[in-house]
Amino acid sequence: VGFDVHIITSLEVANLIEDSDTGADGRFLSLPAEVPFKVIRIAAEALFERVDLVFDAMTKMCSEIYTRSKSNKRRLAQYNNVFTNLVTPELSLLGVKCWSISYGKLVGRESDFYYEKLRGFEGLYEAYETVYGLMLVLIGGLTARRQDEVKKLKSGHCLLPNTNPWLEENALTLYSLRFPGGKTGHAEDRQILSIPITSLIAKAIWKLQEFNDKFVELKLLKPGGPLFFSIARRSLETYKFTVKDYNHYLDVACDYSESAIIKLEDGIERRFYIRQHQLRRFLAMAFFWSAGFDGLEILRYFLGHADVRHLYRYVTECLSGEVLRTVKVDKIVDSIINGKDDLVNIEIVKSYLSQKFGCADVIAMSENSMVEEYGYLLDNGLVTTNVPITTVGEKRRIHDEITALVTSHKLKLEPEFLSYDADEESNRLGFRLVLKLEFL
């Protein structure tokens, strides 16, 4: 094949290491919290304020039959003439002034005027790209699906039940997302899965399905196809929704919402452009931060992870030490004060605390609960305390003690993964939480 085998003789470990790429990944593995929160909020606002106007206008534009012209100027003039006829007062109020801002002197993102006009919603096509990107952020962020799973959602089949969530009669309906699992089954026959979703996501999907249905009626799309599709700016033809399109719409959404500016190692500032895997990881970490270890099984089901070890690495490898330490401390304290026996060696820790505080057992109450429970006895001298009752809540002695032990690495909470037989034909991997003690 033309490969020089003699070059192998010059290879040594030293020069291999020297030539290896040790640079950091150009994309962040996890999202700074302010990035998804801001973009998802703006996406939710756009769903209620802009989707109908933009989608209706795009449908009308694409319903026209255009004569094919090789001249971009003639085509632009033709599009603008059609656009002028379909402009409504509501669309003008939204800020839309022309078919597209990416023609003539404003080609692509080289000009700062492009971004000003983009955020002003001046071009209908760019407004469509923006809304589409925001819907991808909303759905991708709050369902935590893999990018390929979002791409393969089927219009009319992905929402369960397939009823209009915007109607008052369906306000209390519990909706689910139906999708082919990204890593279950095989490439030609993926397992069909479903997860619960919020009404906000159901409403976003319904709007996209209505948009899709209109193009099916115009015979610009085939029925029963993917929920997401792309529209060419120059030809107004529909085509398959690709990964490149997916990322482009996310980029436009970030430009529109002005996602956070990040200073890179070389001192240059760049806008943070979100990718779907980052949205998926962010929701997983946020769920773990709020629900802790108690929610790992739920999170595994929601994300579609088969291996709990993979899930644990997935949600913890990018958490800062402080966040992970907080989750562990909260779990230990919760088990202690609520009398749970869900942690191995929890009784040893409780015994240590009891000896340290000179008490028979460890309980925890708020200051108000202490006053309500023991106030009468204290006021009448029937019981005594060695510290004023008003300082009990302030000292938070149990939480502070556990925090100090975990911070100093004298007390560790780690999962221990166990293999067990779920049935005769399969073998599942579970876990238990073990406290490792180095302070006795």
Disulfide bonds with the S-S distance in Angstrom:
none
